[in-house]
Amino acid sequence: MYSDLKLTEDRPVYIQVKDYMKRLMLKGGLQAKQKLPSTRELSTLMKVSRSTVLLAYAELEDEGLIYAVKGKGNYVSASIETPEAAASWKLDWTTEVSEYAIQAEQYDLMKHGSGAERGEISFTSIAPDEKLFDLHNVKRAFLDRMSLEGEVLLNYGYAQGYRPLMNYLLRYMENKGVDLRGKDILITNGFTEGFDLVLGALRKKSGKALCENPTHHTAIKNLKLHQFHLTGVNMEPDGLDLKQLEHELEASPYDLAYLVPSYHNPTGIVTSPAKRVEIIRLMNKYEVPIIEDGFNEELRYSGSHVSP
């Protein structure tokens, strides 16, 4: 004991000594009212200066973990809770976790997985090769922005996101042909969070949702997590099977339709302009709101994008 302290260069040595002693006390290695080594003894055992140990003991005393007896030395405080004392009651977290959290774990929404090995291309994720990122210009843009308003960026910001970015994205969507009347933007940490927020905000009536068949597996998990019963509409080379879509809409009411019209996941199909118009007409007729997943819609090598 004491001689196994491994020092690092990222923190003051006295803090590391203090934390080491604190861990011994909390784990039961040092018992309540037990006498501690003198500062000279501990400095020799740990191979640190005596002044370092003095500072560490002072910190421990300030935290109420040890106390000094004049002429006798330092002792572990009687208020230290050892593992034996703490074991009298232990919270069983499995009884406290909600059904929602249990299902989220079962559906694996946290995307547990392993990355590709060097030289491999993994098809289990849409994450691109890191070398494709324009790191130089991203760093330059970040530093430029920090130099102009760094204090603002590091503070609490607008709840919906960074306002200049939101304004830029609104103009961007308007240029793509989106009618912005009565619309707004919310910046999220990605598809899963954004989709979860939308599903949580919609009022559930029938508890049914339409989607393409097949569709994005994470979307399926999230819809099931929100207790939606899914009906899949088969895909054709140019998008949804409109006859089946109309049949499903006639047969039952739906709370929403989740669609990926551009570079559909997982088929890669781009829904034709004519079918987009007809899908909108049918959804308007049967009053079904559409959640459009358009993250991939500009994945084109030539020509302009298809309007949303």
C-alpha positions as CSV (number, residue, x, y, z in Angstrom):
1,M,0.0,0.0,0.0
2,Y,1.1,3.6,-0.7
3,S,3.9,2.5,-3.0
4,D,1.6,1.7,-5.9
5,L,0.7,5.4,-6.6
6,K,1.2,6.1,-10.3
7,L,1.7,9.8,-11.1
8,T,0.6,11.5,-14.3
9,E,1.6,14.8,-15.7
10,D,-1.9,16.2,-16.3
11,R,-2.6,17.1,-12.6
12,P,-0.8,18.6,-9.6
13,V,1.0,15.8,-7.6
14,Y,-0.7,16.8,-4.3
15,I,-4.1,16.3,-5.9
16,Q,-3.2,12.9,-7.0
17,V,-1.9,12.0,-3.6
18,K,-5.1,13.3,-2.0
19,D,-7.3,11.3,-4.5
20,Y,-5.3,8.2,-3.8
21,M,-5.8,8.4,-0.1
22,K,-9.4,9.3,-0.5
23,R,-10.0,6.1,-2.6
24,L,-8.3,4.0,0.1
25,M,-10.7,5.4,2.7
26,L,-13.8,5.0,0.6
27,K,-12.9,1.5,-0.4
28,G,-12.2,0.4,3.1
29,G,-8.4,0.2,2.8
30,L,-8.2,2.8,5.6
31,Q,-10.7,2.4,8.4
32,A,-12.4,5.1,10.4
33,K,-10.2,6.5,13.3
34,Q,-7.1,4.7,11.8
35,K,-3.8,6.6,12.2
36,L,-2.2,7.7,9.0
37,P,1.5,7.6,8.2
38,S,3.4,10.7,9.1
39,T,4.0,13.2,6.3
40,R,7.7,12.2,6.3
41,E,6.8,8.4,6.1
42,L,4.2,8.9,3.4
43,S,6.5,11.0,1.3
44,T,9.2,8.3,1.4
45,L,6.7,5.5,0.6
46,M,5.2,7.5,-2.3
47,K,8.5,9.0,-3.5
48,V,7.1,12.5,-3.4
49,S,8.2,15.6,-1.5
50,R,7.0,16.2,2.1
51,S,5.4,19.5,1.1
52,T,3.3,17.6,-1.4
53,V,2.0,15.3,1.4
54,L,1.3,18.3,3.6
55,L,-0.8,19.9,0.9
56,A,-2.7,16.6,0.3
57,Y,-3.4,16.1,4.1
58,A,-4.6,19.7,4.3
59,E,-7.1,19.1,1.4
60,L,-8.3,15.9,3.0
61,E,-8.8,17.7,6.3
62,D,-10.8,20.5,4.5
63,E,-13.1,17.8,3.0
64,G,-13.6,16.3,6.5
65,L,-12.0,13.0,5.6
66,I,-9.2,13.2,8.1
67,Y,-8.5,15.1,11.4
68,A,-5.3,16.0,13.2
69,V,-4.5,15.3,16.8
70,K,-1.8,17.6,18.1
71,G,1.3,15.8,19.0
72,K,-0.1,12.4,17.7
73,G,-0.6,12.8,13.9
74,N,-3.5,12.5,11.4
75,Y,-6.4,10.1,11.6
76,V,-9.2,8.9,9.3
77,S,-12.5,10.7,10.1
78,A,-15.1,8.6,11.9
79,S,-17.7,9.8,9.4
80,I,-16.1,7.9,6.5
81,E,-18.6,5.4,5.1
82,T,-16.9,2.1,4.4
83,P,-18.3,-0.5,1.9
84,E,-19.6,-2.5,4.9
85,A,-21.6,0.4,6.2
86,A,-22.9,1.3,2.8
87,A,-24.0,-2.3,2.1
88,S,-26.9,-2.1,4.6
89,W,-29.0,-0.8,1.8
90,K,-28.3,-1.1,-1.9
91,L,-30.6,0.3,-4.6
92,D,-31.8,-2.2,-7.1
93,W,-31.8,0.0,-10.3
94,T,-33.6,-2.7,-12.3
95,T,-36.8,-1.9,-10.3
96,E,-36.4,1.8,-10.9
97,V,-35.9,1.9,-14.7
98,S,-38.9,2.7,-16.8
99,E,-40.4,0.4,-19.4
100,Y,-39.4,3.1,-22.0
101,A,-35.8,2.8,-21.0
102,I,-35.9,-1.0,-21.0
103,Q,-37.4,-1.0,-24.5
104,A,-34.8,1.5,-25.7
105,E,-32.1,-0.8,-24.6
106,Q,-33.8,-3.8,-26.2
107,Y,-34.2,-1.9,-29.5
108,D,-30.5,-1.0,-29.3
109,L,-31.2,2.7,-30.0
110,M,-27.8,3.5,-28.5
111,K,-26.2,1.9,-31.6
112,H,-23.8,-0.4,-29.9
113,G,-21.3,-1.6,-32.5
114,S,-17.7,-1.9,-33.5
115,G,-15.9,0.2,-36.0
116,A,-14.2,-1.1,-39.1
117,E,-10.7,-2.4,-39.0
118,R,-8.0,-0.4,-40.8
119,G,-8.3,-0.9,-44.5
120,E,-11.9,-2.2,-44.3
121,I,-15.1,-0.5,-45.4
122,S,-18.0,-1.3,-43.0
123,F,-21.5,-1.4,-44.4
124,T,-23.0,-1.6,-40.9
125,S,-22.9,2.2,-40.6
126,I,-23.3,5.2,-42.8
127,A,-20.2,6.8,-41.3
128,P,-17.8,7.7,-44.1
129,D,-14.0,7.3,-44.2
130,E,-12.5,9.9,-41.8
131,K,-10.1,11.0,-44.5
132,L,-13.0,12.4,-46.5
133,F,-13.7,15.2,-44.0
134,D,-12.4,18.6,-44.9
135,L,-10.7,19.0,-41.5
136,H,-8.6,22.0,-42.4
137,N,-11.5,24.2,-43.4
138,V,-13.7,23.0,-40.5
139,K,-10.9,24.0,-38.1
140,R,-10.5,27.3,-39.8
141,A,-14.3,28.0,-39.7
142,F,-14.4,27.1,-36.0
143,L,-11.5,29.3,-35.1
144,D,-12.9,32.2,-37.2
145,R,-16.2,32.0,-35.3
146,M,-14.6,31.6,-31.9
147,S,-12.5,34.7,-32.6
148,L,-15.6,36.7,-33.4
149,E,-18.0,35.5,-30.7
150,G,-16.3,32.9,-28.6
151,E,-17.7,34.2,-25.3
152,V,-21.3,33.9,-26.7
153,L,-20.7,30.4,-28.1
154,L,-19.4,29.0,-24.8
155,N,-22.4,30.4,-22.9
156,Y,-25.9,29.0,-22.8
157,G,-27.4,29.5,-26.2
158,Y,-30.8,29.7,-27.9
159,A,-32.7,26.5,-27.0
160,Q,-33.6,25.7,-30.6
161,G,-30.0,25.9,-31.8
162,Y,-27.4,28.4,-33.0
163,R,-29.5,31.2,-34.5
164,P,-27.2,32.2,-37.4
165,L,-27.1,28.6,-38.4
166,M,-30.9,28.3,-38.2
167,N,-31.4,31.4,-40.4
168,Y,-28.9,30.0,-42.9
169,L,-30.7,26.6,-43.0
170,L,-34.1,28.4,-43.4
171,R,-32.8,30.3,-46.5
172,Y,-31.3,27.0,-47.7
173,M,-34.6,25.2,-47.5
174,E,-36.4,28.1,-49.1
175,N,-34.0,27.9,-52.1
176,K,-34.9,24.2,-52.4
177,G,-38.5,25.0,-52.8
178,V,-39.8,24.5,-49.3
179,D,-42.7,26.8,-48.3
180,L,-41.5,28.3,-45.0
181,R,-44.8,29.9,-44.0
182,G,-45.6,28.8,-40.4
183,K,-42.4,26.7,-40.2
184,D,-39.4,26.7,-38.0
185,I,-36.1,24.8,-37.5
186,L,-34.8,22.9,-34.5
187,I,-31.2,21.9,-34.3
188,T,-30.7,18.4,-32.9
189,N,-27.9,15.9,-32.3
190,G,-28.9,13.7,-35.2
191,F,-31.8,11.7,-36.7
192,T,-32.6,9.6,-33.7
193,E,-33.0,12.5,-31.3
194,G,-34.9,14.6,-33.9
195,F,-37.3,11.7,-34.8
196,D,-37.9,10.9,-31.2
197,L,-38.8,14.5,-30.5
198,V,-41.3,14.6,-33.4
199,L,-42.9,11.3,-32.4
200,G,-43.2,12.5,-28.8
201,A,-44.9,15.7,-29.9
202,L,-47.5,14.1,-32.1
203,R,-50.9,13.2,-30.6
204,K,-51.6,9.5,-30.9
205,K,-55.1,8.6,-32.1
206,S,-55.1,5.3,-34.0
207,G,-51.6,4.3,-32.9
208,K,-50.8,3.4,-36.5
209,A,-48.0,4.6,-38.8
210,L,-47.3,4.1,-42.5
211,C,-43.8,3.6,-43.8
212,E,-42.0,2.2,-46.9
213,N,-41.3,-1.5,-47.0
214,P,-38.4,-1.9,-46.4
215,T,-37.3,1.2,-44.4
216,H,-34.6,2.6,-42.1
217,H,-34.1,0.1,-39.2
218,T,-33.5,2.8,-36.6
219,A,-36.8,4.5,-37.6
220,I,-38.6,1.2,-37.1
221,K,-37.1,0.8,-33.6
222,N,-38.1,4.4,-32.7
223,L,-41.6,4.0,-33.9
224,K,-42.0,0.8,-32.0
225,L,-40.6,2.4,-28.9
226,H,-43.4,5.0,-29.2
227,Q,-45.9,2.2,-29.4
228,F,-46.8,2.7,-33.1
229,H,-48.1,-0.3,-35.1
230,L,-46.4,-0.2,-38.5
231,T,-47.8,-0.8,-42.0
232,G,-45.3,-1.1,-44.7
233,V,-46.0,-0.1,-48.3
234,N,-44.0,-1.9,-51.0
235,M,-41.4,0.0,-53.0
236,E,-41.3,0.1,-56.8
237,P,-38.4,1.3,-59.0
238,D,-39.7,4.9,-58.8
239,G,-41.1,5.0,-55.3
240,L,-44.1,3.7,-53.3
241,D,-46.7,1.4,-54.8
242,L,-49.5,4.0,-55.0
243,K,-52.3,1.5,-55.4
244,Q,-51.3,-0.2,-52.2
245,L,-50.8,3.1,-50.5
246,E,-54.3,4.2,-51.3
247,H,-55.7,0.8,-50.3
248,E,-54.1,1.1,-46.9
249,L,-55.3,4.7,-46.4
250,E,-58.8,3.7,-47.3
251,A,-58.7,0.7,-44.9
252,S,-57.6,2.4,-41.7
253,P,-56.8,5.8,-40.2
254,Y,-53.1,6.6,-39.6
255,D,-51.4,9.1,-37.3
256,L,-48.4,9.6,-39.5
257,A,-46.4,8.5,-42.5
258,Y,-42.6,8.2,-42.3
259,L,-41.0,8.4,-45.7
260,V,-37.5,8.6,-47.2
261,P,-38.3,9.8,-50.8
262,S,-34.7,10.7,-51.8
263,Y,-32.0,8.0,-51.8
264,H,-34.2,5.8,-49.8
265,N,-32.7,3.7,-47.0
266,P,-31.9,0.9,-47.7
267,T,-32.9,0.6,-51.4
268,G,-31.4,3.8,-52.7
269,I,-34.6,4.6,-54.7
270,V,-35.4,8.2,-55.5
271,T,-39.2,8.7,-55.7
272,S,-40.2,10.3,-59.0
273,P,-41.7,13.9,-59.1
274,A,-45.0,12.5,-60.3
275,K,-45.3,10.0,-57.4
276,R,-44.3,12.7,-54.9
277,V,-47.2,14.9,-56.1
278,E,-49.6,11.9,-55.9
279,I,-48.4,10.9,-52.4
280,I,-49.0,14.5,-51.2
281,R,-52.5,14.4,-52.7
282,L,-53.4,11.2,-51.0
283,M,-52.0,12.3,-47.6
284,N,-53.9,15.5,-47.8
285,K,-57.1,13.6,-48.7
286,Y,-56.8,11.3,-45.7
287,E,-55.2,13.9,-43.4
288,V,-52.1,12.0,-42.6
289,P,-49.0,14.1,-41.7
290,I,-45.7,13.2,-43.3
291,I,-42.4,12.9,-41.5
292,E,-39.8,13.2,-44.3
293,D,-36.3,11.9,-43.7
294,G,-34.3,13.8,-46.3
295,F,-30.8,13.5,-44.9
296,N,-29.5,11.9,-48.1
297,E,-31.4,13.9,-50.7
298,E,-28.4,15.8,-52.2
299,L,-26.3,12.7,-52.7
300,R,-26.1,13.4,-56.5
301,Y,-23.1,13.3,-58.9
302,S,-24.8,15.5,-61.5
303,G,-27.9,17.6,-62.0
304,S,-30.1,19.3,-59.4
305,H,-31.9,17.7,-56.5
306,V,-35.5,16.6,-56.6
307,S,-37.8,19.0,-54.8
308,P,-38.9,17.7,-51.3
